[in-house]
Amino acid sequence: MKTEFNIILIMIILASATLFLIYQNPDQTPKSLSLEKYSSEIAQINEKSKKYQLIEDVQKFDESKK
């Protein structure tokens, strides 16, 4: 009985430590909604950058990278 209790206690501690490490910096994980929201804008910026790179307009290409 005591051994089973110790095993359960150790499992709880390990699970808590794992969750603490995973959720330590939740702001650094990408949110799917924000990625979906800005994906079309990012795609448009990338298309403009490709166009400027292909026509070798260095000034506009550098502006688009910013």
Number of C-alpha atoms within 10 A of each C-alpha: 5 7 8 9 10 11 11 12 12 12 12 12 12 12 12 12 11 12 11 11 10 11 11 10 9 9 8 8 9 9 10 8 9 9 11 10 10 10 12 11 11 12 11 11 14 14 13 16 18 14 14 18 15 11 9 11 12 12 10 14 18 12 10 15 10 5
